[in-house]
Amino acid sequence: MPGKKSLKKMEKTQDAEAPKEEKKKEKIIGSVDAINANSPELLDAMKKMKAVTPPAIASQFNLKVSVAKKILEELNTKGTIKLVAHTNNLRVYTLAKAN
């Protein structure tokens, strides 16, 4: 014959039976504050940099590195910036000189 449950065991069973109210955070997937590639704010920031890299742009404008890479690639195709050096992991750009 089983004995009485201890107070701790009784509290645990009551806690397990009571529905828990959990605060769920909304997950926002893929949400990024996009910045225009031709914005004067971005160009002014790049003028102050010696070497423009995607991580530097991402940290300065609170972007994902992948978004910063896309912005810099777009500026490179337009001729605003020029690719100076690259490896598999990093690309280094500089502003193209106006002729």
SULWO-V595276 format. One record per pair of residues at least 6 apart in sequence whose ideal C-beta (glycine too) atoms are under 6 Angstrom apart, sorted by the first residue. I is the first residue (numbers start at 1). J is the second residue. D is the distance in whole Angstrom. If there is no record, write none. Layout:
i:I j:J d:D
i:I j:J d:D
This chain:
i:32 j:64 d:6
i:32 j:67 d:5
i:35 j:61 d:6
i:37 j:71 d:5
i:37 j:74 d:5
i:37 j:75 d:6
i:45 j:60 d:6
i:46 j:52 d:5
i:51 j:92 d:5
i:52 j:93 d:4
i:53 j:92 d:6
i:54 j:65 d:5
i:54 j:68 d:4
i:54 j:69 d:5
i:54 j:72 d:6
i:55 j:65 d:6
i:57 j:68 d:4
i:58 j:65 d:5
i:58 j:68 d:4
i:72 j:93 d:6
i:75 j:81 d:5
i:76 j:83 d:6
i:79 j:96 d:6
i:81 j:93 d:4
i:81 j:95 d:6
i:81 j:96 d:6
i:82 j:94 d:6
i:82 j:96 d:5
i:83 j:93 d:6
i:84 j:92 d:5
i:84 j:94 d:5
i:85 j:92 d:5
